[in-house]
Amino acid sequence: MSMAHDKRTIQISLPCTGEEEWQACRGPLESGWLTQGPKVAAFEKGFAERHRVKHALATTSCTTALHLALAALGIGPGDEVIVPAFTWIATANAVIYCGATPVFADVRRDTYNIDAEDVQRRLTPRTKAIIPVHLFGLAADMDALRAVLPEGVRVVEDAACASGAAYHGTPAGGLGDFAAFSFHPRKSITTGEGGMLTTNDPELAEIANMLRNHGASLSEEQRHLGPRPYLLPEFNLLGFNYRMTDLQGAVGLVQLGKLDGFLAERRRWADWYREELGKIGWIRPPKVPKGYEHAWQAYVTYVDPETAPFPRNEIMDRLQQRGIATRPGTHAVHMLGYYRDRFGLKPDDFPGARDCDAHTMAIPLHNRMSDEDYAYVVQALKEIA
């Protein structure tokens, strides 16, 4: 049966928000407390509990959370930070914000995550940190990384896609010195823009908290509610303004309450996709190694260039004509203009990232899709021949 004339439109991703989130904004708007305040504090507390970490600090984005983490760790000029070559550009950009040097490592074609063997080849005496990315919601292989990392190299998880993910029973967010999460609308829970920095280290949490608020020794909330609200705090650090608003905190709190339901639904459809796509020889479903809990921020397949009827981009074009949005998984950062030109990198320097850039294809998976939508996506893929 052909569906060529069906006018269905299926987005790659849609935020799942509604009346509750809308109502949640009333509190801050009516109270007049719009900047970081009680709603952000409640969101942070709930997020920390869900991810079993001691400290969570809400930020303006995952990018600023990454920058905050590196700044709190004292990363600066002369330092090298290892990042995967296949990730969103912000992972590498945060290193440059600190004046440090991003050193790329290749990724595995089966998990799309950083390859510990290649990490070992990239280590130098200047390596101060590594940013393993839990790409698309699958945790990086932390045991393999720890086996090759010298003592003292700090670990900052880029958990942008990984709210609710886990690695051998430990939730993302508590697998390194710091972790940074994203609440962009393409993520499973959203605050519009927004991020969260997590850590189990009270000292690092305190430094990051000051840096988030201009380097102030006292938060705005503590000052306003303290005995002398008219006195300004002391500033002993060069900080940033990376605070989340209470409007976003209110929305985040509602979304957090829905996270586990969202994840269960995504998991169910990811399993269904795997079964159905297994019947199509040229498309490889994403791999989930034993002991990993995937958060399914995106469902990223690999189009086999040897057996696929058309190149990946032509398949994406054909699906677009059927009303089905797709995207490459993400990009090979070493092939993007700024990094290519600044560091003199070639596509073949990181063949795994190069191939993932060329052959990965995210297909729709989100919490506003119907059974018919999923069936339509699979039917359209089966009809490409």
C-alpha positions in Angstrom: 0.0 0.0 0.0 1.5 3.4 -1.0 1.0 6.5 1.1 2.4 8.9 -1.5 -0.7 11.1 -1.4 -1.0 11.3 2.4 -0.4 14.9 3.5 0.8 14.0 7.0 3.5 16.2 8.5 5.7 14.7 11.2 8.3 16.9 12.8 11.7 15.6 13.9 10.9 16.8 17.4 8.2 18.8 19.3 8.2 20.0 22.9 5.4 18.4 24.9 4.0 21.4 26.8 0.5 22.6 27.6 -1.9 24.0 30.1 0.1 23.0 33.2 3.3 24.8 32.0 1.2 27.8 31.1 -0.4 27.9 34.5 3.0 27.4 36.2 4.2 30.8 34.9 1.4 32.6 36.8 3.1 32.3 40.2 6.3 34.1 39.3 4.4 36.7 37.2 2.0 37.5 40.1 4.7 37.4 42.9 7.0 39.7 41.0 10.0 37.3 41.6 11.0 36.7 38.0 14.8 36.2 38.2 16.4 33.1 39.8 14.3 32.5 42.9 12.2 29.9 44.7 11.0 28.1 41.5 14.5 27.6 40.2 15.5 26.3 43.7 12.7 23.8 43.6 13.6 22.7 40.1 17.2 22.3 41.1 16.3 20.2 44.1 14.0 18.0 42.1 16.5 17.5 39.3 19.3 16.6 41.8 17.1 14.1 43.5 16.0 12.5 40.2 19.6 12.2 39.0 20.9 11.2 42.4 23.4 14.0 42.7 24.1 16.3 45.6 24.1 19.6 43.8 22.3 21.0 40.8 22.6 24.6 39.5 20.3 25.9 36.9 21.8 27.9 34.0 20.8 29.8 30.9 21.8 26.9 28.6 23.8 23.7 28.5 26.5 25.7 26.8 26.9 28.1 29.7 26.7 25.1 32.1 29.7 23.6 30.3 31.6 26.9 30.4 30.8 27.2 34.1 32.1 23.7 34.8 35.4 24.3 33.0 35.8 27.8 34.6 35.1 26.3 38.1 37.8 23.7 37.4 40.3 26.4 36.5 40.7 25.4 32.9 42.6 28.1 31.0 45.3 29.0 28.4 47.8 26.3 27.9 45.4 23.5 29.0 44.0 20.9 26.6 40.5 19.4 26.9 39.6 16.3 24.9 36.2 16.4 23.2 34.6 14.0 20.7 34.8 15.0 17.0 31.2 14.1 16.5 29.0 16.3 18.7 27.2 19.6 18.7 29.7 22.5 18.2 29.0 23.9 21.7 31.0 21.1 23.3 34.2 22.4 21.7 33.2 26.1 21.9 33.1 26.0 25.7 36.7 25.0 25.8 37.7 27.9 23.6 35.7 30.3 25.8 38.2 29.4 28.6 41.2 30.1 26.4 42.1 26.4 26.4 42.6 24.1 23.4 40.0 21.5 22.4 41.7 18.3 21.3 39.4 16.1 19.2 39.1 12.3 19.6 37.3 10.1 17.2 34.0 8.4 17.9 32.7 4.8 17.5 30.5 4.2 14.5 28.2 1.8 16.5 27.4 4.0 19.5 28.4 7.4 18.0 30.2 8.1 21.3 33.8 9.0 22.1 36.3 6.1 21.5 38.5 5.5 24.5 41.3 4.0 22.4 41.5 7.2 20.4 41.4 9.2 23.6 44.5 7.4 24.8 46.3 8.5 21.6 45.4 12.2 22.2 46.6 12.5 25.8 49.5 14.8 26.5 51.0 16.3 29.7 48.7 19.3 29.0 45.5 17.3 29.1 43.5 18.8 32.0 40.0 17.6 31.3 37.8 15.5 29.0 34.2 16.1 28.0 32.6 12.8 27.1 29.2 13.4 25.4 26.2 11.2 26.1 25.1 11.6 22.5 21.4 11.4 21.8 20.8 10.1 25.3 23.2 7.1 25.4 25.9 7.4 28.1 29.6 7.4 27.0 31.6 4.3 28.0 32.8 5.7 31.3 34.7 2.6 32.4 36.7 2.4 29.2 37.5 6.1 29.5 38.6 5.8 33.2 40.9 3.0 32.2 42.9 5.2 29.9 42.7 8.6 31.7 45.7 9.6 33.9 45.0 10.6 37.5 44.0 14.2 37.9 42.3 14.6 34.5 38.9 16.1 35.3 35.7 14.7 33.7 32.8 17.0 32.6 29.9 15.0 31.2 28.1 16.7 28.3 24.7 15.4 29.2 22.8 17.8 27.0 20.7 14.9 25.6 20.8 12.7 28.7 18.1 13.7 31.2 17.1 10.4 32.8 19.8 8.3 31.1 21.9 5.9 33.2 25.1 3.9 33.0 25.3 0.6 34.9 22.7 1.9 37.4 24.2 5.4 37.9 22.2 8.2 36.4 23.9 10.6 34.0 25.0 13.7 36.0 26.9 11.8 38.6 29.5 10.1 36.4 32.2 12.8 36.5 33.3 15.9 38.3 30.6 17.9 36.7 27.8 17.3 34.2 25.9 19.8 32.0 22.3 19.2 30.8 20.1 21.0 28.2 16.5 22.0 28.3 16.3 23.2 24.7 13.0 22.4 23.0 14.6 19.5 21.1 15.3 17.8 24.4 12.8 15.5 26.2 12.0 18.1 28.8 12.3 21.8 28.1 12.4 25.3 29.6 12.8 27.0 26.2 16.5 27.8 26.6 18.0 26.5 29.8 20.5 24.1 31.3 21.6 22.5 34.5 25.0 21.9 36.0 25.4 18.9 38.4 28.1 17.8 40.8 28.7 15.7 43.9 31.6 18.0 45.0 30.4 20.7 47.5 33.5 22.8 46.9 33.0 22.8 43.1 29.3 23.5 43.6 30.1 26.6 45.7 32.6 28.0 43.1 30.2 27.3 40.2 27.4 29.0 42.1 29.5 32.2 42.6 30.7 32.2 39.0 27.1 31.8 37.8 26.1 35.0 39.6 28.8 37.5 38.5 31.2 36.1 41.1 29.1 37.4 44.0 29.8 36.0 47.4 26.1 36.0 48.1 23.1 35.1 45.9 20.4 37.7 45.1 17.9 35.6 47.0 20.0 35.3 50.1 20.7 39.0 50.0 17.0 40.1 49.5 15.8 37.7 52.3 18.7 38.4 54.7 18.8 41.0 57.5 20.7 43.7 55.4 19.3 43.5 51.8 20.7 47.0 51.1 24.3 45.9 51.3 25.9 44.6 48.1 27.9 41.3 48.2 31.7 41.0 47.9 33.1 40.0 44.5 36.4 38.1 44.6 36.0 36.1 41.4 35.4 37.2 37.7 32.0 35.6 37.2 29.3 35.5 34.6 25.5 36.0 34.5 24.3 32.5 33.8 21.2 32.4 36.0 17.9 30.9 35.0 14.7 32.9 35.4 12.0 31.7 37.8 9.6 31.6 34.9 11.8 28.9 33.3 12.2 27.2 36.7 8.4 27.0 37.1 8.1 25.4 33.6 11.1 23.1 34.3 9.5 21.8 37.5 6.3 20.8 35.7 8.3 19.2 32.9 10.5 17.3 35.4 7.4 15.7 36.8 6.6 14.3 33.4 10.2 13.1 32.6 9.7 9.5 33.6 6.4 9.2 31.7 8.1 10.8 28.6 11.0 8.4 28.8 8.8 5.3 29.2 6.9 6.3 26.0 10.0 7.0 24.1 11.5 3.7 25.2 8.5 1.8 24.0 8.6 3.4 20.5 12.3 3.0 20.3 11.9 -0.7 20.9 9.1 -0.8 18.2 11.3 1.1 15.7 14.2 -1.4 16.4 12.0 -4.3 15.6 10.5 -2.8 12.4 13.7 -1.3 11.1 15.4 -4.7 11.6 13.4 -5.8 8.5 15.0 -3.1 6.4 18.5 -4.3 5.5 20.2 -0.9 4.7 19.3 1.0 7.9 20.9 0.2 11.3 19.0 1.0 14.4 20.9 2.7 17.3 22.9 0.3 19.5 22.2 0.1 23.3 24.9 -1.8 25.0 24.0 -4.0 28.0 23.7 -2.1 31.3 22.9 1.3 29.7 19.6 3.1 30.0 19.1 5.2 26.9 17.2 8.5 27.3 16.2 8.6 23.6 16.5 12.3 23.1 16.8 11.4 19.4 16.4 8.2 17.5 19.5 8.2 15.3 19.9 5.4 12.7 22.9 4.7 10.4 22.3 4.4 6.7 24.7 1.8 5.3 26.3 3.4 2.2 27.1 0.0 0.7 23.5 -1.4 0.7 21.2 1.7 0.8 19.2 2.3 -2.4 20.3 6.0 -2.4 22.8 8.2 -0.5 21.6 9.4 2.9 20.8 12.9 1.7 18.6 11.6 -1.1 16.7 9.4 1.4 16.2 12.4 3.6 14.9 14.3 0.7 12.4 11.6 -0.3 11.2 11.4 3.3 10.8 15.2 3.4 8.6 15.0 0.3 6.4 12.6 2.2 6.1 15.0 5.1 8.6 13.3 7.4 11.3 15.5 8.9 14.8 13.9 9.4 18.2 15.3 10.3 21.8 14.2 10.3 22.5 12.9 13.9 24.8 15.9 14.5 27.9 17.3 12.9 31.6 16.4 12.7 33.0 19.5 14.5 36.5 19.1 12.9 34.8 19.6 9.4 33.1 22.9 10.4 34.7 26.1 9.0 35.9 27.6 12.2 37.6 24.5 13.5 38.9 23.3 10.1 40.5 26.7 9.5 41.8 27.4 13.0 43.4 24.0 13.6 44.1 22.9 10.0 41.9 19.8 10.3 41.0 17.4 7.5 37.8 15.2 7.2 39.9 12.0 7.3 41.7 13.0 10.5 38.7 11.5 12.4 37.2 8.9 10.1 34.5 7.7 12.5 33.2 11.2 13.0 33.4 11.8 9.2 31.3 8.7 8.5 28.8 9.5 11.3 28.5 13.0 9.8 27.7 11.5 6.3 25.6 8.5 7.2 23.6 9.1 10.4 19.9 9.9 10.1 17.6 10.9 13.0 14.0 10.0 12.4 11.0 11.4 14.3 10.7 10.3 18.0 8.9 12.5 20.5 6.0 12.7 22.9 3.5 14.2 20.5 3.5 11.5 17.9 0.6 9.2 17.4 0.6 5.4 16.6 -0.3 6.4 13.0 2.7 8.7 12.8 5.1 6.0 13.8 3.5 3.5 11.3 3.7 6.1 8.6 7.4 6.7 9.2 8.3 3.0 9.0 6.0 2.5 5.9 7.7 5.3 4.1 11.2 3.9 4.9 10.1 0.5 3.7 8.9 2.0 0.4 12.3 3.6 -0.4 13.8 1.2 -2.9 
